[in-house]
Amino acid sequence: MRQTAHEARDAAAHALLRGALEDSGTGWTFGSFGALAQFRRDSGEAVTPVRDGRLGHVTRRGAIVLTPCPELRPLAYETAFVSGWSHAVALCLPEEACAMAGRDAFTELGPDREAAREEDRQAILFDLGLGLRAVDACLRVSDPALLALLRARNEPKLAQAIADQPVVFLTRIGRIEVYPQPEDAPRDKRVFIEKQVLRARRTHPATAPIPEGYVPCGALHPPHPCKDAQGRTIPFERMRHDAFQALLDRWGDPALVAVKRAAEAGSAPPPGPGLRNRYLRAALRAAGVQAPYLRGDASLRSDG
């Protein structure tokens, strides 16, 4: 039977997720503006699939479980800086499909029956009460003494204890779990909660060209041409650049991609209705900041 255009798009989106999951160089974030959980793995890091048939990976530092849905819309975009750029593929849902519980108080939820690892499914989830639209940010606790403290709201003793517990970010497209980091692992930060930023009540930064009516639940972060996984500068890798440009052509805003491609070819931006000026300028800046690298005459620095 012939696929409809909608079915073909769904299949392509799911293939994008599966391919990114198998690429150790691709990182993931789930969350909202001011609250993010990150999953990534090193190329040699031991990884196992989620054993109950769901799409996902588990490492000793964390886990990701994906639950692709028909409404998922990937959006590839770039953000340019003075001497570099960043890139990502936002994973968006329609506003009416993205909503989580939105609790604004610390709340016990019961056992985490959907945990990536079977041994964690009796541990108790607590919603942190951040009141976010597209994510429930949670703490998972199995230690009886700490459970007693949490239930008694013994605030002076909780701060350090909570810092050593697994964090679970739940969205409609899946979950990321961040485990206490092993002593011999790199001490990289994987949970970001900035209360000052949360006060803005935004679902995403203003630099992300998210279509009207959609909300990003997370993003995937393919390897950057000028940065390694720890954000350190590396010599420009053309293959990484070309790989993301293919994603941009497939999953980017068509109008903004057309503007960028015209600039790369030395042409004036093509006319078109509905171009958002802020994002139009961003597309042109991305073309400009990447041009020296593509010519081979850039210094090997990037702030992206």
C-alpha positions in Angstrom: 0.0 0.0 0.0 1.3 3.4 -0.9 2.4 5.7 1.9 0.6 9.0 2.4 2.8 12.1 2.7 2.0 12.2 6.4 3.0 8.6 6.9 6.2 9.1 5.0 7.1 12.1 7.2 6.4 10.1 10.4 8.6 7.3 9.1 11.4 9.7 8.3 11.2 11.3 11.7 11.4 8.0 13.4 14.3 7.0 11.2 16.0 10.2 12.3 15.6 9.3 15.9 16.8 5.8 15.5 19.9 6.9 13.5 20.8 9.6 16.1 20.4 7.1 18.9 23.0 4.8 17.3 25.5 7.7 16.7 27.6 8.0 19.9 28.6 11.5 18.8 25.0 12.8 19.0 23.8 14.2 22.3 20.3 14.7 23.5 18.5 17.1 25.8 14.9 16.9 27.1 13.3 19.8 28.9 12.4 23.4 28.6 14.0 26.8 28.7 15.9 26.9 32.0 15.5 23.2 32.8 17.3 20.5 30.8 18.5 17.0 31.3 21.2 15.7 29.0 22.1 12.2 27.7 25.2 11.5 25.7 27.8 8.7 25.6 31.4 8.5 24.7 32.4 6.4 21.6 33.9 3.7 23.8 31.4 3.8 26.6 29.5 0.6 27.4 25.8 0.9 26.3 22.9 -1.6 26.4 19.5 -1.3 24.9 16.4 -0.8 27.0 15.4 -4.4 27.6 11.6 -4.2 27.4 11.5 -3.4 23.7 11.3 0.3 23.9 13.7 2.4 21.8 16.5 3.6 24.0 19.9 3.2 25.6 21.3 2.7 29.1 24.8 3.5 30.3 26.2 3.7 33.8 25.8 7.5 33.7 22.2 7.7 32.4 19.5 6.5 30.0 17.3 7.7 27.2 14.0 6.2 26.2 12.2 7.4 23.2 8.4 7.2 22.5 8.0 8.6 19.0 4.5 9.8 18.3 2.8 10.8 15.0 2.6 14.5 15.9 6.4 14.7 16.3 8.0 17.5 14.1 11.8 17.7 14.0 13.2 21.2 13.3 16.9 21.6 12.4 18.4 25.1 12.9 21.6 27.0 13.5 22.5 29.8 15.8 25.5 32.0 14.7 27.8 33.9 17.0 30.6 36.4 16.4 33.2 33.7 15.6 31.2 30.4 15.5 27.8 28.8 15.6 25.8 26.1 17.2 23.3 23.7 15.7 20.5 21.4 16.9 17.4 19.5 15.8 14.5 20.6 18.0 11.9 17.8 18.7 8.6 19.6 18.7 5.0 18.7 19.3 1.8 20.7 18.7 0.8 22.8 21.7 -2.2 20.6 22.4 -0.1 17.4 22.4 2.9 18.4 24.5 1.4 19.1 27.9 2.6 17.3 30.9 1.2 17.6 34.5 2.6 21.1 35.1 2.7 20.6 38.9 4.0 23.6 40.8 4.6 21.9 44.1 6.9 19.1 45.2 4.8 16.0 44.8 5.2 12.2 45.4 4.2 10.3 42.3 4.8 6.7 43.4 7.0 3.9 41.8 8.7 4.7 38.6 7.1 1.8 36.6 8.5 3.1 33.3 12.2 3.3 34.4 14.7 2.3 31.8 16.3 -0.3 34.1 14.1 -2.9 35.7 15.9 -2.6 39.0 14.8 1.1 39.3 11.0 0.4 38.8 10.2 0.2 42.6 12.0 3.5 43.4 9.8 6.4 44.1 9.4 9.4 41.8 9.0 13.0 43.2 8.0 15.8 40.9 10.2 18.8 41.7 7.2 21.1 41.0 8.8 23.4 38.5 5.5 24.0 36.7 6.8 23.4 33.2 4.5 22.9 30.3 6.3 20.2 28.3 8.3 18.3 30.9 7.9 16.9 34.4 11.3 17.2 36.1 11.5 14.5 38.8 13.8 13.0 41.4 13.9 9.2 41.9 14.6 7.9 45.4 15.0 4.3 46.7 16.8 4.9 50.0 14.3 4.5 52.9 16.0 7.1 55.1 15.9 9.7 52.3 12.3 8.8 51.5 11.5 9.6 55.2 13.2 12.9 55.0 11.4 13.8 51.8 8.1 12.9 53.2 8.7 14.8 56.4 10.0 17.8 54.3 13.2 18.0 56.5 14.6 20.8 54.4 18.0 21.4 56.1 19.1 17.8 55.5 17.8 17.4 52.0 19.9 19.6 49.7 23.0 17.4 49.6 21.1 14.1 49.7 18.9 15.1 46.7 22.0 16.1 44.8 23.2 12.5 44.9 19.9 11.0 43.5 18.9 10.1 39.9 17.0 12.8 38.1 14.3 11.9 35.5 12.9 14.3 32.9 9.6 13.1 31.5 8.1 14.3 28.2 5.5 13.1 25.7 8.4 12.0 23.4 10.3 10.0 26.0 12.5 10.4 29.1 16.1 11.1 30.0 17.5 9.7 33.3 20.6 11.1 34.8 22.3 8.8 37.4 24.9 9.8 40.0 28.1 10.1 38.2 30.8 7.4 38.9 33.9 8.5 40.5 36.1 7.6 37.5 33.8 9.3 35.0 34.3 12.8 33.6 32.7 15.3 36.0 30.4 16.8 33.3 27.2 18.5 34.3 24.1 16.7 32.9 21.2 18.5 34.7 20.6 22.2 34.3 18.0 23.9 36.4 18.2 27.7 36.4 15.4 29.2 38.5 16.2 32.8 37.3 15.7 31.6 33.7 12.6 29.6 34.6 10.9 32.8 35.7 10.6 33.9 32.1 8.1 31.0 31.6 9.4 30.4 28.1 9.4 27.0 26.4 12.5 27.7 24.3 15.1 30.4 23.7 14.2 33.3 21.4 17.0 32.3 19.0 15.2 29.0 18.1 12.8 29.4 15.1 10.1 27.1 16.5 6.9 27.3 14.3 3.9 28.9 15.8 1.6 26.4 17.5 4.5 24.0 18.4 6.5 23.4 21.5 10.0 21.8 21.7 10.1 18.9 24.2 13.8 18.3 23.6 16.5 18.3 21.0 19.2 16.2 19.5 22.7 17.6 19.0 24.7 16.1 16.2 28.5 16.4 16.3 29.7 19.9 15.7 32.4 20.5 13.0 34.5 22.7 15.3 33.9 21.2 18.8 34.3 17.8 20.5 31.8 16.4 22.9 33.3 18.3 25.8 33.0 21.6 23.9 36.7 21.9 23.2 37.9 23.4 19.9 39.0 21.0 17.2 40.1 21.5 13.6 37.1 22.0 11.2 35.6 18.7 10.1 33.9 19.1 6.7 32.1 15.8 7.0 30.4 16.8 10.2 29.4 20.1 8.6 28.0 18.4 5.5 26.1 15.9 7.6 24.3 18.7 9.5 23.6 20.6 6.3 21.8 17.5 5.0 19.7 17.6 8.1 19.0 21.3 7.7 17.9 20.7 4.1 15.5 17.9 5.2 14.3 19.3 8.5 14.9 23.0 8.5 12.4 25.8 7.9 12.3 25.8 4.0 12.2 29.6 3.8 15.2 30.1 6.1 17.2 27.3 4.4 16.5 29.0 1.0 17.9 32.3 2.3 21.0 30.6 3.6 21.6 28.6 0.4 21.2 31.8 -1.7 23.7 33.6 0.5 26.2 30.7 0.1 25.8 30.9 -3.6 26.4 34.7 -3.6 22.8 35.5 -4.5 20.4 38.0 -3.0 17.9 36.4 -0.5 14.9 35.1 -2.4 11.6 36.9 -1.9 9.0 35.1 0.1 6.0 35.8 2.3 6.1 35.2 6.0 9.9 35.4 6.5 10.6 36.2 10.1 13.2 38.9 10.2 15.0 37.8 13.3 15.5 34.3 11.9 16.2 35.5 8.4 19.1 37.5 9.8 20.2 34.4 11.8 20.3 32.3 8.6 22.4 34.9 6.8 24.8 35.2 9.8 25.2 31.4 9.8 26.2 31.4 6.2 28.6 34.3 6.8 30.4 32.8 9.8 30.7 29.4 8.1 32.1 30.7 4.8 35.7 31.1 6.0 35.8 27.5 7.3 34.4 26.3 4.0 37.1 28.3 2.1 39.8 26.8 4.4 41.0 30.2 5.7 39.4 30.4 9.1 41.2 30.3 12.4 40.3 27.0 14.2 38.0 28.6 16.8 34.3 28.5 17.3 32.1 29.7 20.1 29.4 27.2 19.1 
